[in-house]
Amino acid sequence: MSEQEVRLYRARRDITVEGLDVPKPIRMFQEACFPDYCLEVIAKLGFVEPTPIQSQGWPMALKGRDLIGIAETGSGKTLAYLLPALVHVSAQPRLVHGEGPIVLVLAPTRELAVQIQEEAVKFGSRANIRSTCIYGGAPKGPQIRDLQRGVEIVIATPGRLIDMLEAQHTNLRRVTYLVLDEADRMLDMGFEPQIRKIVSQIRPDRQTLYWSATWPREVEALARQFLRNPYKVIIGSPDLKANHSINQVVEVVTEVEKYNRLIQLLKELMDGSRILIFMETKKGCDQVTRHLRMDGWPALSIHGDKNQAERDWVLAEFKSGRSPIMTATDVAARGLDVKDIKCVVNYDFPSSLEDYVHRIGRTGRAGAKGTAFTFFTHANAKFAREFIKILQESGQVVTPALSALARSGGAGLGGSGGNFRSRGRGFGNRSLITGSNTVPVSGRRPW
């Protein structure tokens, strides 16, 4: 491509790049010079052309340079780093007995780690590139055996990986390709010490790649401590934004109205498609699930207190559609890729707007359309102004009730703040008095 063609290609796909000597994007899979077995798997999976993050991220990663990749959820980030990882492994000397992995992928949750492993197996098995998934909540025995046999790729959550390193079941002396997936979460205050501990054991001449859908400014400074002269590729705006394929419906309600409104939504939406409901706490997750089941709805829950076997089973039931309703804490907000999630319901508003973007990104994946319903209460008013910016950026209707909360900053609404409900796009943008329908089902008090 000429420089003019490159500029036009990037502009049409909303690709922004930073860094010295940035390579041109690729327009077709064949231009990436991946091995034939990769192209065969890509064709078998039915992919037509690279996504924007892949078209620019692949040539960057294949140059061996450090990289920050920012793109919305469901945009193909996993393959954007996995396929270059396979090329990287193929170029290294084979492992000998006692050596650790060549590629290390760190992920914040078990579910995301398992999902990445599934993709690694699809592509790596054809080239005899072995991978394993190391995460807490599952028996250590099989994981230890995999590590001791030798694997080229390790996908891990930080805590369990540190356990394995301290017990000397593996080492990171051969790691030359390090990936942090959902890097903003990996580098938040909870994970930072663990990340530093792991990175300190990896050789300095590694290639490091950071991938996320959101990239808060405070994370940027921290990330650059681990990076050398990185490329940066952003798909869309670098500001926090939601997937434009998702219709976002915001309803201003009181806490006591939430459960009855959820039941109304389920009656309107339930057609066998999957519905994912987010809660802020594990206790709330279990309570809502129990009440849904008592009211005859096929719901299961997933959160950090459940053991891995139960989490795997719940996820399998949800993916298969046998239990089409799943409640979850933010453990399911990142990386969870389930086909045909018709809508996401934010029963509780999350503790950050980054988490909001990740949560609703579980629907509307890979170009599909989706819907997200959000219950917004007086207690959430501190988020209202920034939340409205996200809604406006993605072309959503901002209701009068939400605007009023933003102007007041939550003041002056008192207990009656939820006695009217604003409905966003798709419901005629009307407000209605709730009246007696706030009485709990069977006289039961919602939580």
N, C-alpha and C positions, 0 to 999 in steps of 0.2 A: 504494500500500500504506500501511496505517496503521503507526505505529511498532511496534506489537505484531506485525503481520504480518512486518515487516522483521526483527525480532529472531528470530522463529520460523524464517523462511527461512534466515537466516544460521546459526542453531544446527543446523538439520537438515543443512546442507551444510558444517558445520565451518569457517565463514568468520569470521575475526577481523579487525577493522579498527582502524586508528589514524589520528589526524589530525583537523583541524578541519573542520566542515561536510562530512562524508562523505556522498556521494550514496547514494540507495537502490540496491540491486541490481536488475537486470532479470531477468525470468523467461522471456521469449521473445525471439527474435532481433528481432522487429518493434519491441519496446520500445526498442531501442538507437538507432532512427532512422537506421540506415545507409542509404546509397543503394540503390535497387532492384537495381542490378546485383550488389551484394554479397549481398543476400538471395537472388537467383537462383542465384549460385554456391554459397551455403550449402545451398540446397535440392537442387541438383544433386549435391553431395557427400554428401547423405543425413544431415546432422546434424539431430538431433531437437530438442535444446534446448541452451542455452549450458552449458558446464562451469562449476563454481563460480568458477574464476579469471576466466573471461570474464564471468560475470554481475555480478561486483563490479568487476573490472578495467576493463571497457569504460566504464561511467559515470564512473569516476575519471579515466581517460585523456582522455575526451571533454570534461572540464571544463578541460583545459589545464594541470592541475597536475602537479608532479613526483610520482613514484610508485615505491615498492618493492613488487614482486609476488613472493611466495614460494609455490610450489606444486610438488607432486611431478612427476617426469618423466612425460611422456605426458599431461599434463592440459590441453593446449590453449593454452599460453602464447604461442606464435608468433602465432596469430590475435588473442590478447588485445592485442598491441601493433600488429599490421599493419593491422587494419581502422581503428582510430583514426588511424593514420598516413595512410591514404588520404583520410579525411575532412579531416585537417589540410592535406594537399597541395592538395586541391580548394578550400580556403578562401584559398590564397595566390595572389598574382599569378603569372602564367606565367613560366617561366624565359626569359631572353633570352640571346643568344650570349655564351659566356664565363663564365656563372654556374655555380656548383657546385650540389650537391643541396640539397633542402629537408629530407629525412629521411636520417639516418645511423644504420645499425644495425651495431654492432660485435659480433663473435663470436670466440671463442677458437680455433676450428679451421676449416680449409677446408671439411670435410664439412658442418658446421653452417651455415656461410655459404651454401653451395650449396643446402642444403635450404630455408633461409629465402627465398632467391631464387626457388625453385620456387613457393612459396606466394604470394610477391609478384606473380609473373607471372599466376597463376591469377586473382587478383582485380584487379590493376592494369591488365591489358591491356584490360579492358572499358571502362575510363575514360580510356584513352590516357595512363596514368601509367607512365612508363618507369622501369625499374630495371636495375641491373647489379651484378655480384658481383666484388669486387676481392680477390684472395687470392694468396699466394705459391705458387711451384711450377708456375705456368702461364705461358704467354707473355704478355708485357706488352702487345703490340701491340693485340689486340682490346679489352683493358680500357681502354687509352688512348683508342682510337677512341670507345668508348661514352662516356667522360667528356667528351671534346671535343665530341661531338654534343649533349650535355646530357641528364642523367637526373634525375628528381625524387627517386629513392630509390637510395642506395648502401648495399649490404651488404658489409662488409669485415672482414678480419682486420687487426689493428693494424699489423703490420710492413709489409705491402704498401701500405697506405693512406699511411703516412708516406713511403714511397718516392715515391708519386704526388704527394704534397703538396710534397715537397722538389724534385721535378722540375717543379713548377708545371703539372702536367697537370690539376689541379682545385684548388678551394679550398673552404673551409667557411664562407664569409661569409654564405651564405643558410640555413645549417642552423638550424632552429628546433625540430626534433624529434629528440632523441638517444636511442637505445636501446642499453643494454648487456645482451646476452643471455648467460646463464651468468655473471652479474656477479661472483659470488664468485671464479671462476677468472680473470676479466678483471682483477680487482683484487688478485690474489695478487702476491707480490713480483716474479715474472717479468714481469708485464704493467704494473705500476703506472706506471713511467716513460713507457711508450708512451702509456698512457691520458692521463696528465697533459699530454703533448706535444700530443695530438690535441685534448683539451678546451680547452686554452689558445687554440686557433685558432677556437673556436666562440663566437658571440655570447652574452653573459650572459643575455639574455632568452629563452633556449631553454626547451623543456620536456624534462626528462630522466626516463627510465624505466629502472629496473633490474629484471631478472627472473632468478630462479634457483630451483633446487629446494632448495638449502641456503644458509644465511646465517650463517656463523661470526661471532661477536661482534667479532672483530678487524677484520672487513671492514666492519661497520656504521659504525664511527667514521670510517673512511676514505671510505666512500661518501657520508656526509652532508656531506663537504667540497664535493661536487659538486652537492648538492641544496638546494633552497630550500623549506621548509615542506611536506615531502612527505606524501602519503598513504602508508599501508602496509597491504597486504592479505596475510593469511597464510591459506592453506588447510590445515587440520589444525593440528598442534602446531608452534610455532616451533622446537622442539628438532629435532635431526637425526633423521629417521625414514625408514623404507623404505616403499615402496608396499605396502599391505596385500593387494593382489591377487597378490602374488608369494610362492610357497612357497619358503622359504629353507632349503636343506639344507647343513649344515656338517659336513665330515669332517676329523677331526684325523689328519694323515698325516705321514710324513717326506718330505723332498725326493726321496729315491730312489724312493718309491712313486708319485709323482704321475703319471708317464706311463702306467704300467700301469693305474692307476685311471681315467685319462681314457679309455683304450681300452675298459675295461669299461663306462663310462658311455655311450660312443658306441654300443656294441653294444645297450645297453638302450634308448637314446633315438632312434636314427636311424630316422626314418620319412619322410624327405623334407622335414621342417620344418627351419627354419634354426637353427643352433647357433652361438653366438658365444662364443669362448674368449679371456679376457683374460690377458695376460702383463705383467710389470712392465718388461721390457727389450726393445729392438728385436732384440738378438741372440737372446734366448730365444724370441721370436716366430718368427724365421726357423728356428731349430733345431727347435722343436716342429712347425712346418708341414712342414719337410722330412721329418721322421721319420713324420709322419702320412701324407704322400703315398707314402713308401716302403712303408708298411704298408697301402696301398690305400685310404686315406680321402680324399675329394675336398675338400681344404683349401687355402685361399689365405690370405695374410696382408696386413695393412695397418698401416703405422706411418710415423713422420715422415721416415724416410730414403728412402722410396720417392717417385719423382717423381709429379706430379699425374696424369699420364695413366695410370700404373699403378694409383694409388689409385682413380681413377674407374672403371677397368676391373674391379678386384677388387670394388668396391662394387656395380657393375652385375651381375656374376656372382652375387654373394651375394643381392642383392635378387630376381633372377630365379629363384633356386633352382638354377641350373646348377651352382653350387658351394655347397652348403648349409652348409659348415663354414667359418667365418672366424676366424682368430686375429688379435688386435689388441692394441696398447698402449692407453693411455688416450686416444689421439687419437680413438678411437671411443666413449669413455665418455659423452660429452655431446652431446645433440642428435640423435644418429643415430636416425632414425625408419624402421625397416624393418618392414613388416608380417610377422606370423607368425614372429617369433623365438620358437621353442618354449622355449629355455632359454639361460641365460648360465652359463658356467663360469669361476669365478675360479681359474685354474690357479695364479697367484701372487696372494697377498693384496695389495691396493693400499697405497700409502704413506700414505693418509689415509682416514678413515671417510666423509668427504664423497664421495670417489671411489668407495667401495664402493656408496653409495646411487645414484650416477649410473650406475655400471656395470650393476647389476642392473635399473635402470630401463629398460634397452633391451628387456626383455621385460615382459609384463603391461601393455601400453600401451593407452590409450583404453578402459579398463574390461575388457580381456581378462585372462585368467589367465596366469600364467607361472611358471617355476621357475628358481631360481638355485642352482647348486652351488658351494660354496666350499671349496678345499683350504686348511686352516689348519695351519701348522707351529709347531714350538717357537720358531722365529725371530720369529713374529708375536705371541708371547705378550703383548707390551706393549700390544696393541690389545684383548686379550680382554675386559677389564671393560667398556669402552665399547661394544664390539661386542655383548656380551650384552644391554646395555640396548636397543640397536636391535632385536635379535631379540625381546626380551620385549615391547617396545612394539607390534610388529606381530604378536604372538600366535604366535610360532614356538616350537618345542621347543628348549630349550637342553640339549645332551647332557652327560652326566657328564664326558666327556673335556674338553670346552671349559670347563666349570665348574672342573675341576681345574687347567687352565692359568691361568685367571683368579686362582684362589686362590694359586697358586705364583708368579705373575708370571713364569713360565717357568723357575723354579729347580727343580733336582732331577729333571728328566725325562731329561736326558742324551740319548744316542743312541737309547734305547729308547722315547722319547716317542711315536713313531708306530707302535709295534708293535701297537697296537690302533687301530681306526678307529671313530669314533662316527658314526652316521648319524642325520640329523634326521628330521623328519616326512616321511612318505611311504615310509620304509624300515623301519617297525616300531620305530624308535628302539633299535636293538640295536648292541652292539659285537662285533667279531669279530677273531679272531687271523688275521693275514695269512699267516704262514708262508711257504711257498715261492713264493707268487705275487708276491713282491717282486723276483724275478729278472727282469732286463730282457729285453725281447723280443730274440730272436736273440743273446743274450749281450751286447747293446749296453748301455752304461751311460747311463742318462738323465742330463741335465745338472743 
